Amino acid sequence: MSEDVPVKTTIEVIAHAKQGSDDSFDMMPMMMMVFGVMMMTVMIMVMDSVSGIEAYTQAITPQGVSEGYVLTATTCIQTLEFDTPLQSIVVRNDGDSTVYLMLNTSNGMPSVVRAWEAFSVDYDIHCIEKLFYYTTTGTALLRVTGLY
């Protein structure tokens, strides 16, 4: 039985094992290149997300105070358009009549600002582009400031 099975000497087995291990070493530079490309991809993704965070932070950070506006509200709807969208706004009613305010659109329910009261709103982003205002009787003097 043992005569039919070919037997390899120890030297042949070691030579074959060495040859196989040389093939695995040839793969090492390729694996290092693949690993390097993966690391570069991860770094680009991290840098991209950091720049997105910086852009978001800049978008929600107030850049300055708008010039103050003094308006006279009447029974006709009037509009104040801002050159730069505001992030927050404060409207003080220094008149004797109740004033009705709407931001960005004249549709919807207005905010009520009674005589000698103030109205304010803060947003996370710069989105206040227009202020609509009016009274139902008489006139009122409004002082408007905001952050852009």
N, CA, C and O atoms as a GROMACS GRO file, in nm:
protein
  592
    1MET      N    1   0.080  -0.120   0.000
    1MET     CA    2   0.000   0.000   0.000
    1MET      C    3   0.084   0.126   0.000
    1MET      O    4   0.055   0.221  -0.072
    2SER      N    5   0.182   0.124   0.077
    2SER     CA    6   0.263   0.244   0.086
    2SER      C    7   0.347   0.263  -0.040
    2SER      O    8   0.400   0.371  -0.062
    3GLU      N    9   0.359   0.159  -0.123
    3GLU     CA   10   0.436   0.172  -0.245
    3GLU      C   11   0.362   0.252  -0.350
    3GLU      O   12   0.426   0.311  -0.437
    4ASP      N   13   0.227   0.258  -0.347
    4ASP     CA   14   0.150   0.329  -0.449
    4ASP      C   15   0.145   0.480  -0.423
    4ASP      O   16   0.120   0.557  -0.516
    5VAL      N   17   0.166   0.523  -0.302
    5VAL     CA   18   0.155   0.665  -0.267
    5VAL      C   19   0.292   0.730  -0.283
    5VAL      O   20   0.390   0.686  -0.223
    6PRO      N   21   0.297   0.836  -0.367
    6PRO     CA   22   0.428   0.902  -0.381
    6PRO      C   23   0.462   0.978  -0.254
    6PRO      O   24   0.376   1.041  -0.192
    7VAL      N   25   0.584   0.972  -0.216
    7VAL     CA   26   0.630   1.038  -0.094
    7VAL      C   27   0.726   1.149  -0.133
    7VAL      O   28   0.821   1.128  -0.209
    8LYS      N   29   0.699   1.268  -0.078
    8LYS     CA   30   0.788   1.381  -0.106
    8LYS      C   31   0.887   1.394   0.008
    8LYS      O   32   0.856   1.367   0.124
    9THR      N   33   1.002   1.434  -0.028
    9THR     CA   34   1.103   1.452   0.075
    9THR      C   35   1.078   1.583   0.148
    9THR      O   36   1.002   1.668   0.100
   10THR      N   37   1.139   1.599   0.259
   10THR     CA   38   1.123   1.719   0.340
   10THR      C   39   1.170   1.842   0.264
   10THR      O   40   1.111   1.949   0.278
   11ILE      N   41   1.274   1.830   0.186
   11ILE     CA   42   1.328   1.944   0.111
   11ILE      C   43   1.227   1.991   0.008
   11ILE      O   44   1.211   2.112  -0.011
   12GLU      N   45   1.158   1.902  -0.059
   12GLU     CA   46   1.058   1.940  -0.159
   12GLU      C   47   0.940   2.013  -0.092
   12GLU      O   48   0.888   2.110  -0.148
   13VAL      N   49   0.897   1.968   0.025
   13VAL     CA   50   0.786   2.031   0.096
   13VAL      C   51   0.825   2.173   0.137
   13VAL      O   52   0.745   2.265   0.121
   14ILE      N   53   0.944   2.193   0.189
   14ILE     CA   54   0.990   2.326   0.232
   14ILE      C   55   1.003   2.418   0.110
   14ILE      O   56   0.966   2.536   0.119
   15ALA      N   57   1.054   2.370   0.000
   15ALA     CA   58   1.067   2.452  -0.120
   15ALA      C   59   0.931   2.496  -0.170
   15ALA      O   60   0.914   2.612  -0.211
   16HIS      N   61   0.833   2.408  -0.168
   16HIS     CA   62   0.698   2.443  -0.212
   16HIS      C   63   0.636   2.547  -0.118
   16HIS      O   64   0.570   2.641  -0.165
   17ALA      N   65   0.654   2.533   0.012
   17ALA     CA   66   0.601   2.628   0.109
   17ALA      C   67   0.665   2.764   0.090
   17ALA      O   68   0.597   2.867   0.100
   18LYS      N   69   0.794   2.767   0.062
   18LYS     CA   70   0.863   2.893   0.042
   18LYS      C   71   0.811   2.962  -0.084
   18LYS      O   72   0.793   3.084  -0.084
   19GLN      N   73   0.787   2.887  -0.187
   19GLN     CA   74   0.737   2.945  -0.311
   19GLN      C   75   0.599   3.007  -0.287
   19GLN      O   76   0.571   3.115  -0.339
   20GLY      N   77   0.512   2.943  -0.211
   20GLY     CA   78   0.380   2.997  -0.180
   20GLY      C   79   0.389   3.123  -0.098
   20GLY      O   80   0.311   3.216  -0.119
   21SER      N   81   0.482   3.129  -0.005
   21SER     CA   82   0.493   3.248   0.078
   21SER      C   83   0.545   3.365  -0.003
   21SER      O   84   0.510   3.479   0.027
   22ASP      N   85   0.628   3.342  -0.106
   22ASP     CA   86   0.673   3.451  -0.192
   22ASP      C   87   0.556   3.514  -0.266
   22ASP      O   88   0.555   3.636  -0.285
   23ASP      N   89   0.457   3.435  -0.308
   23ASP     CA   90   0.339   3.489  -0.375
   23ASP      C   91   0.262   3.582  -0.282
   23ASP      O   92   0.212   3.686  -0.326
   24SER      N   93   0.251   3.547  -0.156
   24SER     CA   94   0.178   3.631  -0.063
   24SER      C   95   0.250   3.763  -0.039
   24SER      O   96   0.186   3.866  -0.016
   25PHE      N   97   0.385   3.761  -0.044
   25PHE     CA   98   0.459   3.885  -0.029
   25PHE      C   99   0.442   3.976  -0.150
   25PHE      O  100   0.450   4.098  -0.137
   26ASP      N  101   0.419   3.921  -0.266
   26ASP     CA  102   0.395   4.002  -0.385
   26ASP      C  103   0.262   4.077  -0.375
   26ASP      O  104   0.247   4.180  -0.440
   27MET      N  105   0.169   4.029  -0.297
   27MET     CA  106   0.040   4.094  -0.279
   27MET      C  107   0.048   4.212  -0.181
   27MET      O  108  -0.041   4.298  -0.180
   28MET      N  109   0.151   4.216  -0.100
   28MET     CA  110   0.163   4.318   0.004
   28MET      C  111   0.162   4.462  -0.053
   28MET      O  112   0.089   4.545   0.001
   29PRO      N  113   0.239   4.494  -0.156
   29PRO     CA  114   0.232   4.632  -0.210
   29PRO      C  115   0.091   4.668  -0.259
   29PRO      O  116   0.045   4.781  -0.241
   30MET      N  117   0.025   4.572  -0.321
   30MET     CA  118  -0.111   4.598  -0.370
   30MET      C  119  -0.204   4.625  -0.253
   30MET      O  120  -0.286   4.717  -0.259
   31MET      N  121  -0.192   4.547  -0.148
   31MET     CA  122  -0.277   4.567  -0.030
   31MET      C  123  -0.248   4.703   0.035
   31MET      O  124  -0.340   4.769   0.082
   32MET      N  125  -0.124   4.744   0.037
   32MET     CA  126  -0.087   4.873   0.094
   32MET      C  127  -0.147   4.987   0.012
   32MET      O  128  -0.191   5.087   0.069
   33MET      N  129  -0.148   4.972  -0.121
   33MET     CA  130  -0.208   5.075  -0.206
   33MET      C  131  -0.358   5.084  -0.181
   33MET      O  132  -0.413   5.194  -0.169
   34VAL      N  133  -0.425   4.971  -0.172
   34VAL     CA  134  -0.569   4.969  -0.146
   34VAL      C  135  -0.598   5.033  -0.011
   34VAL      O  136  -0.691   5.112   0.002
   35PHE      N  137  -0.519   4.999   0.089
   35PHE     CA  138  -0.536   5.056   0.222
   35PHE      C  139  -0.514   5.209   0.218
   35PHE      O  140  -0.588   5.283   0.282
   36GLY      N  141  -0.414   5.254   0.143
   36GLY     CA  142  -0.387   5.397   0.130
   36GLY      C  143  -0.504   5.471   0.064
   36GLY      O  144  -0.542   5.579   0.109
   37VAL      N  145  -0.560   5.412  -0.041
   37VAL     CA  146  -0.674   5.474  -0.108
   37VAL      C  147  -0.794   5.480  -0.014
   37VAL      O  148  -0.865   5.580  -0.011
   38MET      N  149  -0.816   5.375   0.064
   38MET     CA  150  -0.926   5.376   0.160
   38MET      C  151  -0.906   5.486   0.263
   38MET      O  152  -1.002   5.555   0.299
   39MET      N  153  -0.785   5.502   0.312
   39MET     CA  154  -0.756   5.606   0.412
   39MET      C  155  -0.778   5.746   0.353
   39MET      O  156  -0.832   5.833   0.421
   40MET      N  157  -0.736   5.768   0.228
   40MET     CA  158  -0.755   5.897   0.164
   40MET      C  159  -0.905   5.926   0.148
   40MET      O  160  -0.948   6.039   0.167
   41THR      N  161  -0.981   5.825   0.112
   41THR     CA  162  -1.126   5.841   0.097
   41THR      C  163  -1.189   5.882   0.229
   41THR      O  164  -1.273   5.971   0.233
   42VAL      N  165  -1.150   5.816   0.336
   42VAL     CA  166  -1.202   5.849   0.469
   42VAL      C  167  -1.164   5.993   0.507
   42VAL      O  168  -1.246   6.066   0.560
   43MET      N  169  -1.041   6.033   0.479
   43MET     CA  170  -0.996   6.168   0.512
   43MET      C  171  -1.076   6.272   0.433
   43MET      O  172  -1.114   6.375   0.489
   44ILE      N  173  -1.103   6.246   0.306
   44ILE     CA  174  -1.181   6.340   0.225
   44ILE      C  175  -1.322   6.350   0.279
   44ILE      O  176  -1.378   6.460   0.287
   45MET      N  177  -1.381   6.237   0.318
   45MET     CA  178  -1.516   6.239   0.374
   45MET      C  179  -1.520   6.320   0.504
   45MET      O  180  -1.613   6.397   0.526
   46VAL      N  181  -1.420   6.304   0.589
   46VAL     CA  182  -1.414   6.378   0.716
   46VAL      C  183  -1.398   6.527   0.688
   46VAL      O  184  -1.466   6.608   0.751
   47MET      N  185  -1.310   6.563   0.596
   47MET     CA  186  -1.289   6.704   0.565
   47MET      C  187  -1.415   6.765   0.504
   47MET      O  188  -1.447   6.881   0.532
   48ASP      N  189  -1.486   6.689   0.420
   48ASP     CA  190  -1.609   6.739   0.361
   48ASP      C  191  -1.715   6.763   0.467
   48ASP      O  192  -1.786   6.864   0.462
   49SER      N  193  -1.727   6.673   0.563
   49SER     CA  194  -1.826   6.692   0.669
   49SER      C  195  -1.788   6.810   0.758
   49SER      O  196  -1.877   6.880   0.807
   50VAL      N  197  -1.660   6.832   0.781
   50VAL     CA  198  -1.616   6.947   0.861
   50VAL      C  199  -1.651   7.077   0.789
   50VAL      O  200  -1.698   7.171   0.852
   51SER      N  201  -1.628   7.083   0.657
   51SER     CA  202  -1.661   7.205   0.584
   51SER      C  203  -1.812   7.227   0.584
   51SER      O  204  -1.857   7.342   0.585
   52GLY      N  205  -1.892   7.120   0.582
   52GLY     CA  206  -2.037   7.134   0.591
   52GLY      C  207  -2.078   7.188   0.726
   52GLY      O  208  -2.170   7.270   0.735
   53ILE      N  209  -2.012   7.144   0.831
   53ILE     CA  210  -2.041   7.194   0.966
   53ILE      C  211  -2.004   7.341   0.976
   53ILE      O  212  -2.077   7.420   1.035
   54GLU      N  213  -1.891   7.379   0.918
   54GLU     CA  214  -1.851   7.519   0.920
   54GLU      C  215  -1.951   7.607   0.845
   54GLU      O  216  -1.984   7.716   0.890
   55ALA      N  217  -1.999   7.559   0.730
   55ALA     CA  218  -2.097   7.635   0.653
   55ALA      C  219  -2.227   7.650   0.732
   55ALA      O  220  -2.287   7.757   0.733
   56TYR      N  221  -2.270   7.543   0.798
   56TYR     CA  222  -2.392   7.550   0.879
   56TYR      C  223  -2.374   7.647   0.995
   56TYR      O  224  -2.463   7.727   1.024
   57THR      N  225  -2.259   7.640   1.061
   57THR     CA  226  -2.232   7.729   1.174
   57THR      C  227  -2.233   7.874   1.128
   57THR      O  228  -2.288   7.961   1.197
   58GLN      N  229  -2.173   7.901   1.013
   58GLN     CA  230  -2.172   8.038   0.961
   58GLN      C  231  -2.314   8.082   0.924
   58GLN      O  232  -2.350   8.198   0.941
   59ALA      N  233  -2.395   7.988   0.872
   59ALA     CA  234  -2.531   8.023   0.831
   59ALA      C  235  -2.619   8.059   0.951
   59ALA      O  236  -2.710   8.141   0.938
   60ILE      N  237  -2.592   8.001   1.066
   60ILE     CA  238  -2.677   8.029   1.183
   60ILE      C  239  -2.620   8.134   1.275
   60ILE      O  240  -2.683   8.170   1.374
   61THR      N  241  -2.501   8.185   1.245
   61THR     CA  242  -2.440   8.287   1.330
   61THR      C  243  -2.477   8.426   1.278
   61THR      O  244  -2.455   8.455   1.161
   62PRO      N  245  -2.533   8.512   1.363
   62PRO     CA  246  -2.566   8.647   1.319
   62PRO      C  247  -2.440   8.721   1.273
   62PRO      O  248  -2.334   8.710   1.335
   63GLN      N  249  -2.452   8.796   1.164
   63GLN     CA  250  -2.339   8.869   1.109
   63GLN      C  251  -2.335   9.014   1.154
   63GLN      O  252  -2.230   9.078   1.150
   64GLY      N  253  -2.449   9.067   1.198
   64GLY     CA  254  -2.453   9.207   1.242
   64GLY      C  255  -2.595   9.250   1.274
   64GLY      O  256  -2.689   9.171   1.265
   65VAL      N  257  -2.609   9.376   1.312
   65VAL     CA  258  -2.740   9.433   1.346
   65VAL      C  259  -2.787   9.516   1.228
   65VAL      O  260  -2.710   9.595   1.172
   66SER      N  261  -2.913   9.498   1.189
   66SER     CA  262  -2.967   9.577   1.078
   66SER      C  263  -2.984   9.721   1.122
   66SER      O  264  -2.992   9.751   1.241
   67GLU      N  265  -2.990   9.808   1.024
   67GLU     CA  266  -3.018   9.948   1.059
   67GLU      C  267  -3.158   9.955   1.117
   67GLU      O  268  -3.245   9.877   1.080
   68GLY      N  269  -3.179  10.049   1.206
   68GLY     CA  270  -3.311  10.065   1.265
   68GLY      C  271  -3.407  10.131   1.168
   68GLY      O  272  -3.369  10.223   1.096
   69TYR      N  273  -3.528  10.085   1.166
   69TYR     CA  274  -3.632  10.143   1.081
   69TYR      C  275  -3.739  10.205   1.170
   69TYR      O  276  -3.776  10.148   1.272
   70VAL      N  277  -3.789  10.320   1.130
   70VAL     CA  278  -3.902  10.382   1.198
   70VAL      C  279  -4.014  10.388   1.094
   70VAL      O  280  -4.000  10.453   0.990
   71LEU      N  281  -4.124  10.321   1.123
   71LEU     CA  282  -4.234  10.308   1.027
   71LEU      C  283  -4.362  10.364   1.086
   71LEU      O  284  -4.382  10.363   1.208
   72THR      N  285  -4.449  10.410   0.999
   72THR     CA  286  -4.582  10.452   1.041
   72THR      C  287  -4.682  10.354   0.982
   72THR      O  288  -4.697  10.345   0.860
   73ALA      N  289  -4.749  10.280   1.069
   73ALA     CA  290  -4.849  10.184   1.024
   73ALA      C  291  -4.983  10.254   1.007
   73ALA      O  292  -5.022  10.336   1.090
   74THR      N  293  -5.052  10.222   0.899
   74THR     CA  294  -5.185  10.276   0.873
   74THR      C  295  -5.281  10.161   0.847
   74THR      O  296  -5.245  10.044   0.865
   75THR      N  297  -5.402  10.193   0.805
   75THR     CA  298  -5.501  10.088   0.780
   75THR      C  299  -5.476  10.013   0.648
   75THR      O  300  -5.545   9.915   0.620
   76CYS      N  301  -5.380  10.056   0.570
   76CYS     CA  302  -5.342   9.985   0.447
   76CYS      C  303  -5.223   9.893   0.479
   76CYS      O  304  -5.132   9.932   0.553
   77ILE      N  305  -5.223   9.773   0.423
   77ILE     CA  306  -5.109   9.683   0.443
   77ILE      C  307  -4.987   9.742   0.373
   77ILE      O  308  -4.991   9.776   0.254
   78GLN      N  309  -4.879   9.754   0.449
   78GLN     CA  310  -4.754   9.805   0.395
   78GLN      C  311  -4.647   9.698   0.408
   78GLN      O  312  -4.658   9.606   0.490
   79THR      N  313  -4.542   9.711   0.328
   79THR     CA  314  -4.437   9.609   0.326
   79THR      C  315  -4.301   9.674   0.346
   79THR      O  316  -4.270   9.777   0.286
   80LEU      N  317  -4.220   9.613   0.431
   80LEU     CA  318  -4.080   9.650   0.446
   80LEU      C  319  -3.998   9.531   0.398
   80LEU      O  320  -4.007   9.422   0.456
   81GLU      N  321  -3.919   9.551   0.292
   81GLU     CA  322  -3.833   9.443   0.242
   81GLU      C  323  -3.690   9.469   0.288
   81GLU      O  324  -3.640   9.581   0.280
   82PHE      N  325  -3.626   9.364   0.338
   82PHE     CA  326  -3.490   9.376   0.390
   82PHE      C  327  -3.390   9.340   0.280
   82PHE      O  328  -3.411   9.244   0.206
   83ASP      N  329  -3.282   9.418   0.270
   83ASP     CA  330  -3.178   9.390   0.171
   83ASP      C  331  -3.111   9.256   0.197
   83ASP      O  332  -3.084   9.180   0.104
   84THR      N  333  -3.085   9.229   0.323
   84THR     CA  334  -3.024   9.103   0.365
   84THR      C  335  -3.124   9.032   0.455
   84THR      O  336  -3.175   9.092   0.549
   85PRO      N  337  -3.154   8.904   0.429
   85PRO     CA  338  -3.250   8.832   0.515
   85PRO      C  339  -3.206   8.836   0.662
   85PRO      O  340  -3.088   8.819   0.694
   86LEU      N  341  -3.302   8.858   0.749
   86LEU     CA  342  -3.274   8.866   0.893
   86LEU      C  343  -3.291   8.730   0.959
   86LEU      O  344  -3.366   8.644   0.913
   87GLN      N  345  -3.219   8.712   1.068
   87GLN     CA  346  -3.231   8.592   1.150
   87GLN      C  347  -3.328   8.616   1.264
   87GLN      O  348  -3.398   8.524   1.307
   88SER      N  349  -3.333   8.737   1.314
   88SER     CA  350  -3.427   8.773   1.420
   88SER      C  351  -3.474   8.915   1.398
   88SER      O  352  -3.410   8.995   1.329
   89ILE      N  353  -3.588   8.946   1.458
   89ILE     CA  354  -3.646   9.078   1.440
   89ILE      C  355  -3.717   9.119   1.570
   89ILE      O  356  -3.774   9.036   1.640
   90VAL      N  357  -3.712   9.249   1.600
   90VAL     CA  358  -3.785   9.308   1.713
   90VAL      C  359  -3.862   9.427   1.658
   90VAL      O  360  -3.805   9.515   1.594
   91VAL      N  361  -3.993   9.429   1.684
   91VAL     CA  362  -4.079   9.539   1.642
   91VAL      C  363  -4.144   9.596   1.767
   91VAL      O  364  -4.213   9.525   1.840
   92ARG      N  365  -4.121   9.726   1.791
   92ARG     CA  366  -4.180   9.794   1.907
   92ARG      C  367  -4.290   9.887   1.857
   92ARG      O  368  -4.270   9.966   1.765
   93ASN      N  369  -4.406   9.876   1.918
   93ASN     CA  370  -4.521   9.960   1.881
   93ASN      C  371  -4.524  10.080   1.975
   93ASN      O  372  -4.563  10.068   2.092
   94ASP      N  373  -4.484  10.195   1.925
   94ASP     CA  374  -4.483  10.318   2.005
   94ASP      C  375  -4.607  10.403   1.978
   94ASP      O  376  -4.608  10.522   2.010
   95GLY      N  377  -4.710  10.344   1.919
   95GLY     CA  378  -4.829  10.420   1.886
   95GLY      C  379  -4.945  10.387   1.977
   95GLY      O  380  -4.931  10.311   2.074
   96ASP      N  381  -5.058  10.444   1.945
   96ASP     CA  382  -5.179  10.425   2.026
   96ASP      C  383  -5.271  10.317   1.970
   96ASP      O  384  -5.370  10.282   2.035
   97SER      N  385  -5.241  10.263   1.854
   97SER     CA  386  -5.327  10.162   1.791
   97SER      C  387  -5.258  10.025   1.792
   97SER      O  388  -5.136  10.015   1.795
   98THR      N  389  -5.340   9.923   1.788
   98THR     CA  390  -5.288   9.787   1.776
   98THR      C  391  -5.238   9.765   1.633
   98THR      O  392  -5.302   9.807   1.537
   99VAL      N  393  -5.124   9.699   1.622
   99VAL     CA  394  -5.062   9.673   1.491
   99VAL      C  395  -5.066   9.523   1.466
   99VAL      O  396  -5.052   9.443   1.557
  100TYR      N  397  -5.084   9.488   1.339
  100TYR     CA  398  -5.085   9.347   1.297
  100TYR      C  399  -4.965   9.326   1.205
  100TYR      O  400  -4.943   9.400   1.110
  101LEU      N  401  -4.886   9.220   1.236
  101LEU     CA  402  -4.762   9.193   1.163
  101LEU      C  403  -4.766   9.053   1.101
  101LEU      O  404  -4.825   8.960   1.156
  102MET      N  405  -4.701   9.043   0.985
  102MET     CA  406  -4.680   8.913   0.920
  102MET      C  407  -4.541   8.913   0.860
  102MET      O  408  -4.495   9.014   0.806
  103LEU      N  409  -4.474   8.799   0.869
  103LEU     CA  410  -4.340   8.787   0.815
  103LEU      C  411  -4.341   8.708   0.685
  103LEU      O  412  -4.404   8.602   0.676
  104ASN      N  413  -4.272   8.761   0.585
  104ASN     CA  414  -4.248   8.697   0.455
  104ASN      C  415  -4.371   8.681   0.366
  104ASN      O  416  -4.355   8.678   0.244
  105THR      N  417  -4.490   8.672   0.419
  105THR     CA  418  -4.610   8.657   0.337
  105THR      C  419  -4.725   8.732   0.402
  105THR      O  420  -4.733   8.743   0.525
  106SER      N  421  -4.814   8.784   0.318
  106SER     CA  422  -4.929   8.855   0.374
  106SER      C  423  -5.048   8.762   0.392
  106SER      O  424  -5.156   8.806   0.430
  107ASN      N  425  -5.029   8.634   0.365
  107ASN     CA  426  -5.134   8.534   0.388
  107ASN      C  427  -5.118   8.475   0.527
  107ASN      O  428  -5.006   8.465   0.578
  108GLY      N  429  -5.225   8.436   0.588
  108GLY     CA  430  -5.217   8.371   0.718
  108GLY      C  431  -5.259   8.464   0.831
  108GLY      O  432  -5.301   8.578   0.809
  109MET      N  433  -5.247   8.411   0.952
  109MET     CA  434  -5.288   8.487   1.072
  109MET      C  435  -5.176   8.584   1.112
  109MET      O  436  -5.061   8.543   1.126
  110PRO      N  437  -5.210   8.711   1.129
  110PRO     CA  438  -5.107   8.808   1.172
  110PRO      C  439  -5.080   8.797   1.322
  110PRO      O  440  -5.162   8.751   1.400
  111SER      N  441  -4.961   8.842   1.358
  111SER     CA  442  -4.926   8.856   1.500
  111SER      C  443  -4.978   8.992   1.547
  111SER      O  444  -4.967   9.092   1.475
  112VAL      N  445  -5.033   8.996   1.668
  112VAL     CA  446  -5.092   9.118   1.723
  112VAL      C  447  -4.992   9.184   1.817
  112VAL      O  448  -4.938   9.120   1.907
  113VAL      N  449  -4.969   9.314   1.794
  113VAL     CA  450  -4.880   9.392   1.881
  113VAL      C  451  -4.961   9.512   1.930
  113VAL      O  452  -4.989   9.606   1.854
  114ARG      N  453  -4.998   9.508   2.056
  114ARG     CA  454  -5.079   9.616   2.114
  114ARG      C  455  -4.993   9.741   2.136
  114ARG      O  456  -4.870   9.735   2.130
  115ALA      N  457  -5.059   9.851   2.162
  115ALA     CA  458  -4.988   9.977   2.185
  115ALA      C  459  -4.887   9.962   2.298
  115ALA      O  460  -4.919   9.906   2.403
  116TRP      N  461  -4.766  10.012   2.276
  116TRP     CA  462  -4.657  10.014   2.373
  116TRP      C  463  -4.605   9.875   2.406
  116TRP      O  464  -4.541   9.856   2.510
  117GLU      N  465  -4.630   9.778   2.322
  117GLU     CA  466  -4.575   9.644   2.340
  117GLU      C  467  -4.474   9.616   2.229
  117GLU      O  468  -4.458   9.694   2.135
  118ALA      N  469  -4.406   9.502   2.243
  118ALA     CA  470  -4.305   9.464   2.144
  118ALA      C  471  -4.332   9.322   2.094
  118ALA      O  472  -4.394   9.241   2.163
  119PHE      N  473  -4.286   9.295   1.975
  119PHE     CA  474  -4.296   9.164   1.912
  119PHE      C  475  -4.154   9.124   1.871
  119PHE      O  476  -4.081   9.205   1.814
  120SER      N  477  -4.116   9.001   1.900
  120SER     CA  478  -3.984   8.955   1.856
  120SER      C  479  -3.992   8.809   1.814
  120SER      O  480  -4.076   8.732   1.864
  121VAL      N  481  -3.905   8.772   1.724
  121VAL     CA  482  -3.896   8.634   1.679
  121VAL      C  483  -3.751   8.606   1.641
  121VAL      O  484  -3.683   8.691   1.583
  122ASP      N  485  -3.705   8.486   1.674
  122ASP     CA  486  -3.568   8.442   1.642
  122ASP      C  487  -3.577   8.312   1.564
  122ASP      O  488  -3.650   8.220   1.602
  123TYR      N  489  -3.502   8.304   1.455
  123TYR     CA  490  -3.492   8.182   1.377
  123TYR      C  491  -3.348   8.132   1.381
  123TYR      O  492  -3.256   8.207   1.412
  124ASP      N  493  -3.329   8.003   1.350
  124ASP     CA  494  -3.194   7.947   1.345
  124ASP      C  495  -3.120   7.992   1.220
  124ASP      O  496  -2.997   7.995   1.218
  125ILE      N  497  -3.194   8.027   1.117
  125ILE     CA  498  -3.131   8.067   0.992
  125ILE      C  499  -3.179   8.207   0.952
  125ILE      O  500  -3.273   8.260   1.012
  126HIS      N  501  -3.116   8.264   0.854
  126HIS     CA  502  -3.151   8.397   0.806
  126HIS      C  503  -3.264   8.384   0.703
  126HIS      O  504  -3.239   8.357   0.586
  127CYS      N  505  -3.388   8.402   0.747
  127CYS     CA  506  -3.500   8.376   0.657
  127CYS      C  507  -3.606   8.485   0.656
  127CYS      O  508  -3.705   8.472   0.583
  128ILE      N  509  -3.590   8.591   0.732
  128ILE     CA  510  -3.691   8.697   0.733
  128ILE      C  511  -3.658   8.796   0.622
  128ILE      O  512  -3.560   8.871   0.630
  129GLU      N  513  -3.739   8.796   0.518
  129GLU     CA  514  -3.712   8.881   0.402
  129GLU      C  515  -3.807   9.001   0.394
  129GLU      O  516  -3.771   9.106   0.341
  130LYS      N  517  -3.930   8.984   0.447
  130LYS     CA  518  -4.029   9.091   0.438
  130LYS      C  519  -4.106   9.102   0.569
  130LYS      O  520  -4.126   9.003   0.641
  131LEU      N  521  -4.149   9.222   0.597
  131LEU     CA  522  -4.238   9.247   0.710
  131LEU      C  523  -4.362   9.318   0.656
  131LEU      O  524  -4.351   9.425   0.596
  132PHE      N  525  -4.478   9.259   0.678
  132PHE     CA  526  -4.605   9.321   0.641
  132PHE      C  527  -4.667   9.376   0.769
  132PHE      O  528  -4.665   9.308   0.872
  133TYR      N  529  -4.721   9.496   0.764
  133TYR     CA  530  -4.776   9.556   0.886
  133TYR      C  531  -4.894   9.648   0.850
  133TYR      O  532  -4.899   9.708   0.742
  134TYR      N  533  -4.989   9.656   0.945
  134TYR     CA  534  -5.104   9.745   0.929
  134TYR      C  535  -5.177   9.759   1.061
  134TYR      O  536  -5.154   9.682   1.155
  135THR      N  537  -5.265   9.857   1.067
  135THR     CA  538  -5.356   9.874   1.182
  135THR      C  539  -5.498   9.863   1.130
  135THR      O  540  -5.522   9.869   1.009
  136THR      N  541  -5.593   9.846   1.220
  136THR     CA  542  -5.734   9.845   1.177
  136THR      C  543  -5.798   9.981   1.201
  136THR      O  544  -5.899  10.015   1.138
  137THR      N  545  -5.739  10.059   1.292
  137THR     CA  546  -5.789  10.195   1.317
  137THR      C  547  -5.669  10.285   1.347
  137THR      O  548  -5.576  10.243   1.416
  138GLY      N  549  -5.671  10.405   1.297
  138GLY     CA  550  -5.566  10.502   1.330
  138GLY      C  551  -5.430  10.466   1.272
  138GLY      O  552  -5.419  10.392   1.174
  139THR      N  553  -5.328  10.521   1.337
  139THR     CA  554  -5.190  10.497   1.295
  139THR      C  555  -5.108  10.456   1.417
  139THR      O  556  -5.149  10.475   1.531
  140ALA      N  557  -4.993  10.400   1.390
  140ALA     CA  558  -4.901  10.362   1.498
  140ALA      C  559  -4.758  10.378   1.448
  140ALA      O  560  -4.729  10.355   1.331
  141LEU      N  561  -4.670  10.418   1.538
  141LEU     CA  562  -4.529  10.434   1.506
  141LEU      C  563  -4.457  10.306   1.546
  141LEU      O  564  -4.468  10.262   1.661
  142LEU      N  565  -4.384  10.245   1.454
  142LEU     CA  566  -4.312  10.119   1.480
  142LEU      C  567  -4.162  10.143   1.471
  142LEU      O  568  -4.115  10.214   1.382
  143ARG      N  569  -4.088  10.083   1.564
  143ARG     CA  570  -3.942  10.081   1.556
  143ARG      C  571  -3.900   9.936   1.532
  143ARG      O  572  -3.937   9.848   1.609
  144VAL      N  573  -3.824   9.913   1.426
  144VAL     CA  574  -3.787   9.778   1.383
  144VAL      C  575  -3.636   9.765   1.382
  144VAL      O  576  -3.565   9.847   1.323
  145THR      N  577  -3.586   9.660   1.450
  145THR     CA  578  -3.443   9.625   1.443
  145THR      C  579  -3.434   9.474   1.425
  145THR      O  580  -3.529   9.401   1.452
  146GLY      N  581  -3.318   9.429   1.380
  146GLY     CA  582  -3.302   9.284   1.362
  146GLY      C  583  -3.156   9.246   1.348
  146GLY      O  584  -3.069   9.332   1.332
  147LEU      N  585  -3.131   9.119   1.353
  147LEU     CA  586  -2.998   9.063   1.329
  147LEU      C  587  -2.997   8.994   1.194
  147LEU      O  588  -3.090   8.921   1.160
  148TYR      N  589  -2.892   9.018   1.118
  148TYR     CA  590  -2.880   8.949   0.990
  148TYR      C  591  -2.757   8.862   0.989
  148TYR      O  592  -2.729   8.795   0.890
   0.00000   0.00000   0.00000
